[in-house]
């Protein structure tokens, strides 16, 4: 029996923030995968190593966590005043699907660097030393992201002394602005309320802030579900009953937010919404052994991604946290003390993160102008990724 050879596709493996993924230039993909559809999804699944019933992604580039099972496709922007179009695919680990319903805020920090290195940004705009402002069109959610990418000796600067909790080594700081971060075309608060009573069968009726900013997110109070907000991954991810509870909260929140019509649809939309729980500041020891003091933070937040507690914080969820914190009366704002604020520092399993946001009320509805945070990014490997030619 004849066996087909592997094909090789130009690709770059990059870390952005506390995530990493495989980056492609759209034009480098096989023709059938240059458009959305089954062929593209099948290609990305094989590249990342999914679906994997063992949950390890051993036969692919994925790292068997939501933070490391990611793909990015970039192209010269078709939008005026933008440099690059950015499409993000969250690849399921154990199921055969790619979720295109949201953005990855962490990998957004790497998009500018890739765009510059790939020639998607005009060479005349790149200084010998300085900063390039890369305007990114986030195609999943139709929003603008602005990345401030440092340049040294005409090249993207990747090394530096900026430290980001959740990332082992320091690197160059990349400032990322998420413009008009309300996700999608609907209202920032799709129920019309800052806080709702969310009925979750088998769990109870929970106070919830459901917000579309950065990424659709359902916030609940930690104490209402028996937690303190200082938990690390093992306290959540080793408990199947607890994970099922969070998935139930997520599914019923998705229905209330209008993202799905029935809870059964939540299984095919794992990337959104996120579910997070908040609490007032408290001392705890982070996953790296670093002491986080209550006086270091405004509140504590823990968030789940693709069914597991995240090891740090998703960038898009950080946008949701910062935006909600800026709006008096949300659960996030109340956990942070209930004051008006334009920035918040929160504690997560790996340490702390500061995010700024600007929000205002217009005709009785809240809107957000932008959210801003600092991340870092660097190329881990570049060349070609190989997959069997009959994979897609």
Wavefront OBJ file of the C-alpha trace (Angstrom):
o trace
v 0.000 0.000 0.000
v 1.395 3.391 -1.029
v 1.601 6.087 1.626
v 1.401 9.753 0.787
v 4.324 11.955 1.853
v 4.133 14.818 4.306
v 3.881 18.382 3.090
v 5.635 21.322 4.693
v 4.085 24.724 5.327
v 6.012 27.872 6.331
v 5.172 28.636 9.952
v 6.439 30.438 13.042
v 6.006 29.203 16.602
v 5.587 32.235 18.880
v 4.894 33.112 22.470
v 2.617 36.060 23.079
v 1.899 36.996 26.687
v 1.174 33.792 28.602
v 0.135 31.853 25.485
v 1.916 30.367 22.504
v 0.742 29.208 19.102
v 1.577 28.468 15.498
v 1.501 31.543 13.219
v 0.890 31.396 9.472
v 0.906 33.906 6.649
v -2.389 33.294 4.834
v -0.661 33.118 1.444
v 1.603 30.309 2.670
v -1.301 27.972 3.404
v -2.411 25.400 0.801
v -5.045 26.920 -1.466
v -7.960 24.958 0.022
v -7.018 26.209 3.513
v -6.786 29.868 2.506
v -10.543 30.147 2.961
v -12.658 29.326 5.988
v -14.076 25.822 6.035
v -13.483 22.168 6.692
v -10.094 22.005 4.937
v -8.641 24.851 7.014
v -9.964 23.388 10.266
v -8.637 19.923 9.439
v -5.202 21.345 8.601
v -4.947 23.267 11.869
v -6.169 20.296 13.897
v -3.401 18.131 12.401
v -0.761 20.834 12.925
v -1.647 21.198 16.600
v -2.174 17.454 17.138
v -5.918 17.225 17.734
v -8.202 15.557 18.495
v -6.093 13.633 20.984
v -7.982 11.204 23.268
v -4.860 11.067 25.445
v -5.057 14.844 25.993
v -1.328 15.362 25.323
v -1.101 16.536 21.683
v 2.091 14.495 21.410
v 1.791 14.223 17.622
v 1.524 17.944 16.998
v 2.659 21.414 18.009
v 0.100 21.897 20.783
v 1.050 21.885 24.444
v -2.107 20.178 25.775
v -3.499 23.285 27.485
v -5.867 25.982 26.285
v -2.930 28.434 26.411
v -0.828 26.348 24.035
v -3.420 24.887 21.636
v -3.690 27.943 19.424
v -3.297 28.987 15.799
v -3.031 32.370 14.083
v -3.470 33.309 10.421
v -2.279 36.749 9.292
v -2.547 38.627 6.026
v -2.086 42.114 4.619
v -5.076 44.052 5.853
v -8.040 44.670 3.607
v -9.238 47.402 5.985
v -8.293 51.085 5.527
v -5.737 52.414 8.016
v -4.802 48.906 9.211
v -1.621 46.939 8.580
v -2.631 43.344 9.157
v -5.714 41.151 9.460
v -5.492 38.777 12.419
v -7.568 35.600 12.583
v -7.373 33.412 15.688
v -8.332 29.751 15.973
v -8.625 28.069 19.376
v -7.993 24.385 18.698
v -9.822 21.891 20.888
v -7.504 19.352 22.487
v -9.710 16.270 22.599
v -12.453 17.114 20.101
v -12.279 17.651 16.313
v -13.107 21.330 16.077
v -11.547 24.775 15.914
v -13.380 27.587 17.710
v -13.333 30.879 15.779
v -15.755 32.731 18.067
v -13.301 35.025 19.858
v -9.888 36.620 20.063
v -6.728 35.679 21.955
v -5.528 38.777 23.777
v -2.190 37.268 24.732
v -1.234 36.273 21.185
v -2.306 39.745 20.059
v 1.020 40.905 21.516
v 2.888 38.717 19.016
v 0.907 39.731 15.932
v 2.755 43.016 15.434
v 6.169 41.371 15.581
v 5.149 38.678 13.110
v 3.629 41.274 10.780
v 6.846 43.313 10.757
v 9.108 40.289 10.237
v 6.843 38.948 7.468
v 6.804 42.175 5.466
v 3.146 42.911 6.188
v 4.147 46.346 7.533
v 5.666 48.835 5.079
v 9.459 48.857 5.446
v 9.487 52.671 5.316
v 7.623 52.765 8.641
v 10.235 50.754 10.516
v 12.843 52.965 12.212
v 16.408 51.976 12.978
v 15.570 52.393 16.646
v 12.250 53.250 18.229
v 8.698 51.917 18.243
v 6.429 50.835 15.387
v 2.708 51.304 15.913
v 1.049 48.328 14.210
v -2.684 48.645 13.562
v -4.287 45.210 13.663
v -7.754 44.263 12.434
v -9.011 41.438 14.663
v -11.105 39.530 12.133
v -12.879 37.207 14.600
v -14.614 40.064 16.412
v -14.177 42.945 13.930
v -12.181 45.169 16.278
v -8.989 47.230 16.121
v -5.944 46.373 18.230
v -2.905 48.627 18.349
v 0.473 47.094 19.206
v 3.489 49.235 20.098
v 6.420 47.090 18.972
v 9.969 48.100 20.004
v 12.661 48.165 17.304
v 16.431 47.968 17.826
v 18.916 48.104 14.941
v 16.066 47.872 12.464
v 14.735 44.606 13.877
v 11.963 43.699 16.305
v 13.368 43.792 19.819
v 12.426 40.598 21.636
v 14.796 40.568 24.593
v 14.500 42.942 27.522
v 13.884 43.243 31.235
v 10.074 43.390 31.268
v 8.724 40.703 33.587
v 5.245 39.238 33.130
v 3.825 36.948 35.809
v 3.084 33.606 34.212
v 6.115 33.826 31.887
v 9.407 32.418 33.152
v 11.904 34.764 31.497
v 11.934 38.546 30.964
v 11.559 40.017 27.463
v 10.833 43.281 25.673
v 7.645 45.090 26.660
v 4.889 45.369 24.055
v 2.060 47.746 24.883
v -1.274 46.568 23.469
v -4.401 48.707 23.125
v -7.781 47.075 22.531
v -9.947 49.745 20.911
v -13.708 49.803 21.481
v -13.333 46.428 23.216
v -17.022 45.504 23.521
v -17.098 42.164 21.721
v -19.409 41.958 18.725
v -22.237 44.226 17.606
v -24.471 43.941 20.676
v -24.545 45.844 23.941
v -21.667 45.608 26.385
v -24.135 44.233 28.916
v -26.389 42.021 26.771
v -28.995 41.537 29.517
v -29.193 45.283 30.117
v -28.040 44.858 33.715
v -24.718 45.300 35.502
v -25.636 42.387 37.796
v -28.159 39.621 37.122
v -29.585 36.699 39.071
v -28.369 33.750 36.994
v -30.307 30.564 37.637
v -28.056 27.535 37.239
v -29.786 24.180 37.811
v -27.907 22.052 40.312
v -25.858 25.042 41.451
v -28.348 27.704 42.517
v -29.149 31.306 41.689
v -25.930 33.266 41.449
v -25.216 36.969 41.195
v -23.494 37.440 37.831
v -22.013 40.239 35.750
v -22.174 39.241 32.093
v -20.120 41.524 29.888
v -19.014 41.681 26.255
v -15.603 43.361 26.470
v -12.430 41.780 25.170
v -14.292 38.488 25.187
v -17.761 37.572 26.463
v -17.298 36.777 30.157
v -19.528 35.638 33.007
v -18.276 36.896 36.385
v -19.561 35.392 39.651
v -18.559 35.914 43.278
v -16.067 33.342 44.560
v -17.773 32.977 47.931
v -21.127 32.094 46.328
v -19.601 28.961 44.805
v -17.467 28.007 47.805
v -14.137 29.508 46.824
v -11.865 32.306 48.059
v -10.485 33.603 44.766
v -6.934 32.622 45.762
v -7.064 29.089 44.318
v -4.351 27.648 42.080
v -4.908 25.225 39.204
v -4.778 21.978 41.182
v -7.601 23.112 43.456
v -9.931 23.295 40.453
v -8.590 21.211 37.604
v -8.294 17.957 39.565
v -11.964 18.039 40.552
v -14.279 16.788 37.793
v -17.386 17.768 39.762
v -16.147 21.343 40.092
v -15.253 21.564 36.404
v -18.721 20.312 35.507
v -20.215 23.016 37.743
v -18.254 25.748 35.962
v -19.248 24.377 32.570
v -22.895 24.455 33.637
v -22.527 28.077 34.770
v -20.861 28.895 31.460
v -23.597 27.229 29.408
v -26.473 28.980 31.189
v -24.547 32.271 31.046
v -24.079 31.835 27.301
v -27.832 31.457 26.853
v -28.564 34.564 28.971
v -26.002 36.532 26.957
v -27.652 35.495 23.692
v -24.541 33.711 22.435
v -26.403 30.418 22.016
v -30.070 29.452 21.951
v -29.837 26.318 24.097
v -27.339 24.993 26.639
v -26.627 21.976 24.420
v -24.886 24.304 21.958
v -22.248 25.304 24.534
v -20.190 22.172 23.828
v -19.495 23.440 20.300
v -18.576 26.913 21.521
v -15.912 26.231 24.141
v -13.836 29.380 23.624
v -16.641 31.779 24.540
v -17.950 32.882 26.902
v -15.331 32.654 29.620
v -16.386 32.163 33.224
v -14.474 33.827 36.070
v -14.872 34.285 39.801
v -13.858 37.343 41.781
v -13.071 38.131 45.396
v -11.747 40.934 47.549
v -7.953 41.102 47.989
v -6.285 38.441 50.125
v -2.756 37.172 50.679
v -1.750 34.037 48.775
v 1.256 32.259 47.299
v 1.327 32.125 43.494
v 2.118 29.023 41.462
v 5.773 30.114 41.184
v 6.086 30.447 44.967
v 5.900 34.233 44.825
v 4.039 35.833 47.723
v 1.143 38.045 46.624
v -0.052 40.403 49.338
v -3.564 41.771 49.635
v -1.988 45.220 49.607
v -0.456 44.470 46.173
v -3.797 44.023 44.417
v -7.259 45.554 44.082
v -9.034 42.202 43.801
v -8.444 38.512 43.046
v -9.717 36.862 39.860
v -9.616 33.303 38.609
v -10.820 32.399 35.108
v -11.479 29.214 33.196
v -10.535 28.643 29.569
v -11.583 25.639 27.489
v -12.885 23.905 30.592
v -9.855 24.351 32.847
v -8.649 26.993 35.297
v -6.131 29.171 33.447
v -2.594 29.208 34.828
v -2.496 33.017 34.697
v -5.050 35.198 32.890
v -6.240 35.284 29.301
v -5.498 38.661 27.727
v -9.054 39.058 26.494
v -10.421 38.213 29.945
v -8.052 40.825 31.390
v -9.741 43.358 29.080
v -13.108 42.230 30.448
v -11.791 42.582 34.014
v -10.393 46.051 33.421
v -13.545 47.260 31.681
v -15.901 45.818 34.303
v -13.732 47.263 37.088
v -14.129 50.730 35.555
v -17.936 50.543 35.739
v -19.390 51.166 39.222
v -21.757 48.440 40.381
v -20.413 45.395 38.536
v -19.250 42.428 40.621
v -15.689 43.121 39.499
v -15.915 46.770 40.549
v -17.489 45.874 43.888
v -14.789 43.280 44.637
v -12.214 45.998 43.924
v -13.833 48.322 46.481
v -16.620 49.907 44.447
v -14.700 53.054 43.516
v -14.445 54.767 40.145
v -11.172 53.747 38.531
v -9.332 53.846 35.224
v -6.966 50.960 36.030
v -6.985 47.877 38.210
v -4.317 45.444 39.411
v -5.655 41.981 40.053
v -4.209 38.789 41.420
v -4.268 35.594 39.321
v -2.730 32.136 39.888
v 0.706 33.164 38.569
v 0.919 36.614 40.172
v -0.530 40.013 39.315
v -1.485 42.024 36.250
v -2.423 45.654 35.741
v -4.904 46.657 33.053
v -6.326 50.077 32.265
v -9.701 50.815 30.728
v -11.812 53.803 29.768
v -15.596 53.435 30.032
v -18.444 55.918 29.869
v -22.234 56.000 29.792
v -23.816 57.192 26.531
v -27.610 57.476 26.329
v -27.960 55.223 29.329
v -25.710 52.462 27.965
v -22.125 51.777 28.956
v -19.445 51.859 26.283
v -15.698 51.349 26.464
v -13.226 53.431 24.498
v -10.223 51.198 24.968
v -8.377 48.875 27.316
v -4.616 48.780 27.570
v -2.022 46.429 29.037
v 1.606 45.459 28.633
v 2.653 42.003 27.424
v 5.742 40.551 25.786
v 6.342 38.264 22.834
v 9.091 36.429 21.041
v 9.734 33.916 18.269
v 10.418 30.432 19.612
v 11.027 28.690 16.299
v 10.538 29.400 12.627
v 10.702 27.347 9.453
v 8.163 24.773 8.288
v 5.585 22.669 10.003
v 4.938 19.257 8.475
v 1.691 17.312 8.241
v 0.585 14.265 6.220
v -0.683 15.450 2.848
v -4.022 13.662 3.261
v -4.826 15.473 6.506
v -7.177 18.023 4.972
l 1 2 3 4 5 6 7 8 9 10 11 12 13 14 15 16 17 18 19 20 21 22 23 24 25 26 27 28 29 30 31 32 33 34 35 36 37 38 39 40 41 42 43 44 45 46 47 48 49 50 51 52 53 54 55 56 57 58 59 60 61 62 63 64 65 66 67 68 69 70 71 72 73 74 75 76 77 78 79 80 81 82 83 84 85 86 87 88 89 90 91 92 93 94 95 96 97 98 99 100 101 102 103 104 105 106 107 108 109 110 111 112 113 114 115 116 117 118 119 120 121 122 123 124 125 126 127 128 129 130 131 132 133 134 135 136 137 138 139 140 141 142 143 144 145 146 147 148 149 150 151 152 153 154 155 156 157 158 159 160 161 162 163 164 165 166 167 168 169 170 171 172 173 174 175 176 177 178 179 180 181 182 183 184 185 186 187 188 189 190 191 192 193 194 195 196 197 198 199 200 201 202 203 204 205 206 207 208 209 210 211 212 213 214 215 216 217 218 219 220 221 222 223 224 225 226 227 228 229 230 231 232 233 234 235 236 237 238 239 240 241 242 243 244 245 246 247 248 249 250 251 252 253 254 255 256 257 258 259 260 261 262 263 264 265 266 267 268 269 270 271 272 273 274 275 276 277 278 279 280 281 282 283 284 285 286 287 288 289 290 291 292 293 294 295 296 297 298 299 300 301 302 303 304 305 306 307 308 309 310 311 312 313 314 315 316 317 318 319 320 321 322 323 324 325 326 327 328 329 330 331 332 333 334 335 336 337 338 339 340 341 342 343 344 345 346 347 348 349 350 351 352 353 354 355 356 357 358 359 360 361 362 363 364 365 366 367 368 369 370 371 372 373 374 375 376 377 378 379 380 381 382 383 384 385 386 387 388 389 390 391 392
